[in-house]
């Protein structure tokens, strides 16, 4: 009787352990949160998700060269980029997002699709982004075929942390 009881307990512990590992999901950092990038391209990004494996992206590029090095001289601004992300490994992710370049009247000058990879550092607070941007005409479908492709230099992006309020003296 003691052997059966011990075997049942050990079996229950084993299966509970296996189940908890399966439910825990992949090891690695969570992408969710707000991030900022400085340098050649400044950005503010928020990653949302119902799980640690996929979700949505909302990204702003203040100060970006909306003319794309003079190729779209009528462009004076852009919409917020919106897209999706998916985990590919512990600290690695793939993403695609879309936005529109706009003229001074708010008309679409071009569509842009940005796709690539994101790799988080061991401490989860630094991200390296490697990506390409594809440009399309205002009436083109960015998912229907190749556009003009431009590779961007890798970007360093930092997780936003809670910071103490400044003191007014």
Secondary structure as GFF3:
##gff-version 3
##sequence-region A 1 169
A	DSSP	alpha_helix	2	24	.	.	.	ID=ss1
A	DSSP	beta_strand	33	37	.	.	.	ID=ss2
A	DSSP	beta_strand	43	48	.	.	.	ID=ss3
A	DSSP	beta_strand	54	60	.	.	.	ID=ss4
A	DSSP	beta_strand	77	78	.	.	.	ID=ss5
A	DSSP	beta_strand	81	87	.	.	.	ID=ss6
A	DSSP	beta_strand	92	102	.	.	.	ID=ss7
A	DSSP	beta_strand	108	120	.	.	.	ID=ss8
A	DSSP	beta_strand	126	137	.	.	.	ID=ss9
A	DSSP	beta_strand	148	151	.	.	.	ID=ss10
A	DSSP	beta_strand	155	159	.	.	.	ID=ss11
###
